[in-house]
Amino acid sequence: MSTDRLSKVTDALRLDFDIYTDYKSSLGFVGLVLKYMALAPLVPAAVALYYGEDPLPFLVTIIVMGGLGVALDRLRSDAQLGHREAFLFVSLTWLVVPLVGMLPYLLAGQGTIAHPANAFFESMSGFTTTGSTVLAEISFEQHSRSILLWRQLSQWIGGMGILVLMVAILPELSVGGAQVIGEEAPGLSIEKLTPRIQDTARALWGIYVGFTALAVVVYYALHLVGMAPEMDFYGAVAHALTTLPTGGFSPQARSIEAFSPAIQWAVIVFMIVAGTNFALFWYAMRGEPGRLVRNVEFRSYLLAMGVVGGFLAVLLFAGVGLDEIPSGVATIPGDIEHSVRQALFQTAAIVTTTGYASMDFNTWDQSSQVVLLFAMFLGGSAGSAAGSIKIIRWYLVQKAMARELFTSIHPEAVRPIELPSGPTDEDTIRSVFVFVVLFIVIFAVSTVVLYIDSHLTGLELSGIEAVSAAIATLGNVGPGVGVVGPMNNFLPFSGVAKVYMALLMWIGRLEILSVLIVFTPSYWRV
């Protein structure tokens, strides 16, 4: 599979005007996905029956999702997926699934997510593993366990990728599967681990399922040995389903702050795992653990978290990183373990874009919050469930900039940029710069849009709050600071702003180009 997204985009846009996009095939494959996705609501329906809740919202969703899937699938005239159709198929799937997936919120009629704009925001936030919420109150009194589990399950399905899962199980996607995964997967590429792309998809999902099961066991074991009295079995499952996809939807209003330090340390470890390229675990399990520790992206990922976390730990330990003493949290200044744990937790949650919180970092001073804001632009590893720009792109950007400086002095020099897979070609480097520029431009425009909208609707965000809302949604991070802080929510925004931010989550999850290309005239030109 090619690692160069720009070259793939260029190929699709090449002036071969005699080629057209068969949109009916794309819609047909969306229908195929919906038919199988209709099985997902069976899980919260079963949970609803177990707890004596109403399963009707999920049963109706199964019927609607399955019926729409069957109808669209009839448009599919060819079992194979073309190069151009794959862009539309991937983009539409990630739009249609959250749209249908918001039905349980509307039908259940519980709390603030019963409103259409809010339901769409929450559903998109779930499937894209963003973790931003519009729930005014997160509690079992306000929302049933089955509805809260649907939020968490949507994140788990979206984490490793809806289409990676479909490629793994559907023979119809055996042809074109590499293209589909390439457009959906976060990062430069998904490394082809096996000769058949379906086997690669199965391997990645197998690792993902394995780590999720391990998280359930660890979280619940800590409860059984008395180190996490608040973490019952439902909580263990719910948090495992949202840790591995770097989602962050917790059924607790205070997120991971509601749990013991032992759980917080365990969550830190699993967040770091979730932000790592899953292909490296595949090699490690096949007897090549050295590839994990030698991988330059993995080392850069750990280094970035170590630097940010270490800096914040020093600030918290010295007491200069806090603006006020948060309620419900033990004293931090002067306590090494507490300072390190809070700093590492918030750093891992932000860098991996999980979005959990072990305390309200709105109580931190502005310098500490600015550090977290910068960390939101880092992202985890390619091939992980993390969002934002990704460590590997920053690595290539700094290497390319250093090379430009060197070749300016020594114009005759030839200095290829090396990755573990070998020298990086110039097209890949150019595509990285294009992605980073597009990301920054969309982020900047969105900041202005949200700032203006908030003042027109009376919300009146500060500049830093508008910045954090834009990066939190575009980067699929989850919480920001201020009014969208970790213990707050996005409910105060206008309906228009919430739909806009949901679309930011959509293009952020598909790494921008896969969505933008279907809006270009040349994509549709015959």
C-alpha positions in Angstrom: 0.0 0.0 0.0 1.4 3.4 -0.9 2.4 5.6 2.0 2.0 8.8 0.0 -1.5 10.3 0.5 -0.7 13.3 -1.7 0.3 11.1 -4.6 -2.9 9.2 -4.2 -4.9 12.4 -4.3 -3.0 13.6 -7.3 -3.6 10.3 -9.1 -7.3 10.7 -8.4 -7.3 14.2 -9.7 -5.1 13.6 -12.7 -6.6 15.1 -15.8 -8.2 11.9 -17.0 -11.5 13.6 -17.9 -12.9 10.5 -19.5 -13.2 8.9 -16.1 -16.1 9.6 -13.9 -17.0 8.8 -10.3 -19.6 6.0 -10.0 -21.4 7.5 -7.0 -24.0 4.7 -7.0 -21.3 2.1 -6.3 -20.0 4.3 -3.4 -23.5 4.6 -2.0 -24.0 0.8 -2.4 -20.9 0.1 -0.4 -22.1 2.5 2.3 -25.3 0.4 2.4 -23.2 -2.7 2.7 -21.5 -1.3 5.8 -24.8 -0.1 7.3 -26.3 -3.6 7.0 -23.5 -5.0 9.2 -23.4 -2.0 11.5 -27.1 -2.7 12.3 -25.8 -5.5 14.5 -24.0 -3.0 16.9 -27.2 -1.7 18.7 -27.9 -5.3 19.7 -25.3 -4.8 22.5 -27.0 -1.9 24.3 -30.4 -3.5 23.6 -29.2 -6.5 25.6 -27.9 -4.3 28.3 -31.2 -2.4 28.4 -33.1 -5.7 28.9 -30.6 -6.8 31.6 -31.1 -3.6 33.6 -34.8 -3.4 33.0 -34.6 -0.4 30.7 -36.4 0.3 27.4 -34.7 -1.4 24.5 -37.0 0.2 21.9 -34.6 3.0 20.8 -32.0 0.4 19.8 -34.5 -2.0 18.1 -35.8 0.9 16.0 -32.2 1.9 15.2 -31.5 -1.7 14.1 -34.5 -1.6 11.7 -33.7 1.8 10.3 -30.0 1.1 9.9 -30.6 -2.3 8.3 -33.4 -1.1 6.1 -31.4 1.8 4.8 -28.4 -0.5 4.3 -30.4 -2.9 2.2 -31.9 -0.1 0.1 -28.5 1.5 -0.6 -26.8 -1.9 -1.2 -29.1 -2.5 -4.2 -27.3 0.4 -5.9 -24.1 -1.6 -6.0 -23.7 -2.9 -9.5 -20.1 -4.0 -9.3 -18.5 -6.0 -6.4 -15.2 -4.1 -6.9 -14.5 -0.6 -5.5 -12.7 1.8 -7.8 -10.0 4.2 -6.8 -12.1 7.3 -7.1 -15.2 5.7 -5.5 -13.2 4.8 -2.4 -12.8 8.5 -1.5 -16.6 9.0 -1.6 -17.3 5.7 0.1 -15.0 6.4 3.0 -16.2 10.0 3.5 -19.9 9.1 3.2 -19.6 6.1 5.6 -18.1 8.3 8.3 -21.0 10.8 7.8 -23.9 8.4 7.4 -23.0 6.1 10.3 -23.0 8.9 12.9 -26.2 10.3 11.4 -28.0 7.0 11.9 -26.2 6.4 15.1 -27.8 9.4 16.7 -31.2 7.7 16.6 -31.0 6.1 20.0 -30.3 9.5 21.6 -33.4 11.1 19.9 -35.7 8.1 20.5 -34.7 7.7 24.2 -35.4 11.4 24.9 -33.1 11.5 27.8 -31.5 14.9 28.8 -29.9 17.3 26.4 -28.9 14.8 23.7 -32.5 14.4 22.7 -32.2 17.6 20.5 -31.2 16.9 16.9 -28.1 19.1 16.8 -26.9 17.8 20.1 -27.6 14.2 19.1 -25.6 14.6 15.9 -22.7 16.3 17.8 -22.7 13.5 20.4 -22.9 10.7 17.8 -20.1 12.2 15.6 -18.0 12.8 18.7 -18.5 9.1 19.6 -17.7 7.4 16.3 -14.8 9.8 15.6 -13.5 9.1 19.2 -13.3 12.8 19.8 -14.9 12.6 23.3 -16.4 16.2 23.4 -19.9 16.0 24.9 -23.1 18.0 25.1 -24.4 16.1 28.0 -25.4 18.7 30.7 -25.4 16.0 33.3 -23.6 12.7 33.2 -25.3 10.3 35.6 -27.3 7.2 35.8 -30.2 9.2 37.1 -30.3 11.3 34.0 -29.3 8.7 31.4 -29.9 4.9 31.3 -26.9 2.6 31.4 -27.8 1.4 27.9 -27.7 4.9 26.4 -24.4 5.6 28.1 -23.1 2.2 26.8 -24.1 3.2 23.2 -21.9 6.3 23.5 -19.0 4.1 24.7 -19.6 1.4 22.1 -19.6 4.0 19.3 -16.2 5.1 20.3 -14.9 1.5 20.4 -16.2 0.8 16.9 -14.7 4.0 15.6 -11.3 3.6 17.3 -9.6 1.0 15.1 -11.8 2.1 12.2 -15.3 1.1 11.0 -13.9 0.3 7.5 -10.8 -1.6 8.8 -13.4 -3.8 10.6 -15.4 -4.2 7.4 -12.4 -5.0 5.3 -11.6 -7.7 7.9 -14.9 -9.4 7.7 -16.4 -8.6 4.3 -15.1 -10.5 1.2 -16.7 -7.7 -1.0 -14.0 -5.4 0.2 -11.1 -7.7 -0.5 -10.5 -5.7 -3.7 -10.0 -2.0 -2.9 -9.6 -2.7 0.8 -6.1 -1.3 0.9 -7.3 2.0 -0.7 -10.2 2.1 1.8 -8.0 1.5 4.8 -5.4 4.0 3.6 -8.0 6.8 3.4 -9.5 5.9 6.8 -6.5 5.1 8.8 -4.9 7.9 10.9 -1.3 8.8 10.0 0.8 8.4 6.9 -0.2 4.8 6.3 -1.2 1.5 7.7 1.7 -0.9 7.4 0.7 -4.0 5.4 1.6 -6.7 7.9 0.6 -9.7 5.8 0.3 -10.4 2.1 -3.5 -10.1 2.2 -4.9 -6.8 3.4 -7.8 -8.6 5.0 -5.4 -10.5 7.2 -3.7 -7.3 8.1 -7.1 -5.8 9.1 -7.9 -8.9 11.2 -4.5 -8.7 12.9 -5.0 -5.1 13.9 -8.5 -5.7 15.2 -7.3 -8.8 17.0 -4.7 -6.7 18.9 -7.3 -4.0 19.6 -9.8 -6.5 21.0 -7.0 -8.1 23.0 -5.9 -4.9 24.7 -9.5 -3.9 25.3 -10.1 -7.2 27.1 -6.9 -6.8 29.1 -8.0 -3.3 30.2 -11.4 -4.8 31.4 -9.5 -7.4 33.4 -7.0 -4.9 34.9 -9.6 -2.3 35.8 -12.0 -4.9 37.4 -9.1 -6.8 39.1 -8.1 -3.5 40.9 -11.7 -3.3 42.1 -11.7 -6.9 43.4 -8.5 -6.5 45.4 -9.9 -3.3 47.0 -7.7 -0.8 45.2 -10.6 0.7 43.2 -13.8 0.4 45.1 -15.7 2.7 42.6 -14.8 0.6 39.5 -17.5 -2.0 39.2 -17.8 -4.4 36.2 -20.0 -2.0 34.2 -17.4 0.8 34.8 -14.5 -1.5 33.8 -16.2 -2.4 30.5 -17.3 1.2 29.9 -13.8 2.6 30.4 -12.0 -0.1 28.5 -14.3 0.6 25.6 -13.3 4.3 25.7 -9.6 4.0 26.6 -8.3 1.9 23.7 -10.0 4.0 21.0 -8.6 7.1 22.7 -12.2 8.2 23.1 -12.7 9.5 26.6 -16.5 9.1 27.1 -16.8 8.2 30.7 -20.1 7.4 32.4 -18.8 9.4 35.4 -19.3 13.2 35.5 -15.9 13.7 37.0 -14.2 11.4 34.4 -11.3 9.4 35.9 -11.1 11.8 38.8 -13.9 9.7 40.3 -11.5 6.8 40.7 -8.5 5.9 42.8 -4.8 6.6 42.0 -4.4 2.9 41.1 -7.0 3.2 38.3 -5.5 6.4 37.1 -2.0 4.8 36.8 -3.6 1.9 34.9 -5.4 4.3 32.6 -2.2 6.1 31.9 -0.5 2.9 30.7 -3.5 1.9 28.5 -3.7 5.4 27.0 0.0 5.2 26.0 -0.7 1.8 24.5 -3.6 3.2 22.5 -1.5 6.0 21.1 1.2 3.6 19.8 1.3 2.2 16.3 -0.5 -1.2 16.6 1.7 -2.7 14.0 4.6 -2.6 16.4 2.7 -4.8 18.9 2.1 -7.2 16.1 5.8 -7.5 15.5 6.4 -7.7 19.3 4.0 -10.6 19.6 5.7 -12.4 16.7 9.1 -12.3 18.6 10.4 -9.0 17.4 10.1 -6.7 20.4 13.2 -4.9 19.3 11.3 -3.2 16.5 9.2 -1.5 19.1 12.0 0.1 21.1 14.1 0.9 17.9 11.2 2.6 16.2 11.9 6.3 15.8 8.3 7.4 16.0 7.7 5.4 19.2 10.8 6.9 20.8 9.7 10.4 19.7 6.2 9.8 21.0 7.5 8.8 24.4 10.0 11.6 24.4 7.3 14.2 23.7 5.1 12.9 26.5 8.1 12.8 28.8 9.1 16.4 28.1 5.6 17.8 28.4 4.7 15.6 31.4 8.0 16.4 33.2 7.6 20.1 32.7 4.1 20.1 34.0 5.0 17.9 37.0 7.7 20.4 38.0 5.2 23.2 37.8 2.6 21.3 39.9 5.1 20.1 42.4 6.4 23.7 42.9 2.8 24.9 43.2 3.2 27.5 40.4 1.2 25.6 37.9 -2.1 25.8 39.9 -4.4 28.9 39.8 -6.5 27.5 42.6 -6.8 24.5 44.8 -9.3 22.2 43.1 -12.1 20.7 45.2 -12.2 17.0 45.8 -8.5 16.5 45.0 -5.7 16.0 47.5 -3.0 18.7 47.8 -0.6 18.5 44.9 2.4 20.9 45.6 5.2 19.1 47.4 3.8 15.6 46.7 6.0 13.9 44.1 3.7 11.0 43.3 0.6 13.2 43.0 2.4 15.8 40.9 3.8 13.2 38.5 0.6 11.3 38.2 -1.6 14.4 37.4 1.0 15.7 35.0 1.4 12.4 33.2 -2.3 11.7 33.1 -3.2 15.0 31.6 -0.3 14.8 29.1 -1.2 11.3 28.0 -4.9 12.2 27.7 -4.1 15.2 25.5 -1.3 13.8 23.4 -3.1 10.6 22.6 -6.3 12.6 22.2 -8.1 10.4 24.7 -9.6 13.3 26.5 -10.0 11.8 30.0 -9.3 14.0 33.0 -8.0 13.0 36.5 -8.7 16.5 37.7 -10.1 19.8 36.4 -7.2 21.4 34.6 -9.3 24.6 34.5 -7.8 25.1 37.9 -4.3 25.2 36.5 -2.7 28.5 35.7 -2.7 29.9 32.2 0.9 28.9 31.5 0.1 25.2 32.3 -3.0 25.4 30.1 -1.0 26.8 27.2 1.4 23.9 27.4 -1.6 21.5 27.2 -3.0 23.5 24.2 0.3 23.0 22.4 0.2 19.3 23.2 -3.2 19.1 21.5 -1.4 19.6 18.2 1.0 16.7 18.7 -1.2 13.6 18.4 -0.1 10.0 18.9 1.5 7.6 16.4 0.4 6.7 12.9 -1.5 3.5 12.9 -2.9 4.1 16.3 -6.3 5.3 17.4 -5.0 8.8 18.2 -6.0 12.0 16.4 -4.5 15.4 15.7 -1.4 15.9 13.5 0.7 12.9 14.7 4.2 12.6 16.0 5.6 11.2 12.7 4.6 14.2 10.7 6.3 16.6 13.2 9.4 14.4 13.0 9.4 14.6 9.2 8.8 18.4 9.3 11.7 19.1 11.6 14.0 16.7 9.6 13.0 18.4 6.4 13.6 21.9 7.8 17.0 20.9 9.1 17.8 19.4 5.7 16.8 22.7 4.0 19.1 24.7 6.3 22.0 22.2 5.6 21.5 22.2 1.8 21.3 26.0 1.8 24.9 25.9 3.0 26.0 22.8 1.0 23.9 22.9 -2.2 25.7 19.9 -3.6 24.7 17.7 -0.7 22.1 14.9 -1.0 20.5 14.1 2.3 17.6 11.7 2.3 15.3 11.6 5.3 15.3 8.1 6.9 12.4 6.3 8.5 12.5 2.7 9.8 10.9 1.6 6.5 13.8 3.3 4.5 14.4 6.7 2.9 11.4 8.9 2.6 10.5 10.0 -0.9 10.0 13.7 -1.7 6.3 13.2 -2.5 5.6 12.0 1.1 7.5 14.9 2.6 5.5 17.3 0.4 2.2 15.6 1.4 3.1 16.0 5.1 3.7 19.8 4.6 0.4 20.0 2.7 -1.5 18.2 5.5 0.1 20.4 8.3 -0.7 23.6 6.4 -4.3 22.6 5.7 -4.7 21.5 9.4 -3.4 24.9 10.7 -5.5 26.9 8.2 -8.8 25.0 9.0 -8.0 25.3 12.7 -7.4 29.1 12.4 -10.5 29.7 10.3 -12.6 27.6 12.7 -11.3 29.5 15.7 -12.5 32.7 14.2 -15.9 31.2 13.2 -16.5 29.9 16.7 -15.4 33.1 18.3 -17.8 35.2 16.1 -20.7 32.7 16.5 -20.3 32.7 20.3 -20.4 36.5 20.4 -23.4 36.6 18.1 -25.3 34.1 20.3 -24.3 35.6 23.6 -21.8 32.9 24.7 -18.8 35.3 24.4 -15.9 32.9 24.4 -12.4 34.2 25.2 -9.7 33.8 22.6 -8.1 30.9 24.3 -11.5 29.1 24.7 -12.2 29.5 21.0 -8.8 28.2 20.2 -9.3 25.2 22.5 -12.8 24.4 21.1 -11.4 24.4 17.5 -8.4 22.2 18.2 -10.4 19.9 20.5 -12.9 19.1 17.7 -10.7 19.2 14.6 -7.9 17.2 16.4 -10.5 14.8 17.9 -9.0 15.6 21.3 -12.2 16.1 23.4 -12.0 18.7 26.1 -10.5 22.1 25.9 -10.1 24.8 28.5 -12.5 27.3 30.1 -16.1 26.8 29.1 -15.2 23.6 27.3 -12.9 22.3 30.0 -12.7 18.7 31.1 -15.5 19.0 33.7 -17.7 21.2 31.4 -19.3 20.5 28.0 -20.0 22.0 24.6 -23.8 22.4 25.3 -23.7 26.3 25.5 -22.7 26.6 21.8 -25.4 27.4 19.3 -26.9 24.6 17.2 -25.1 25.9 14.1 -21.8 25.9 15.9 -22.3 22.4 17.2 -23.1 21.1 13.7 -20.0 22.9 12.4 -17.8 21.3 15.1 -19.3 17.9 14.3 -18.1 18.4 10.7 -14.7 19.4 12.0 -14.6 16.1 13.9 -15.5 14.3 10.6 -12.8 15.8 8.5 -10.3 15.6 11.4 -10.9 11.8 11.7 -10.4 11.3 8.0 -7.3 13.5 8.0 -8.8 16.3 5.9 -7.8 15.3 2.4 -10.1 12.3 2.1 -13.0 14.6 2.7 -11.8 17.7 0.8 -11.2 15.8 -2.4 -14.9 14.9 -2.9 -15.7 18.7 -2.8 -13.3 19.5 -5.6 -14.9 20.0 -9.1 -12.2 17.9 -10.8 -13.3 14.9 -8.7 -16.7 14.9 -10.3 -15.6 16.0 -13.8 -16.4 13.6 -16.6 
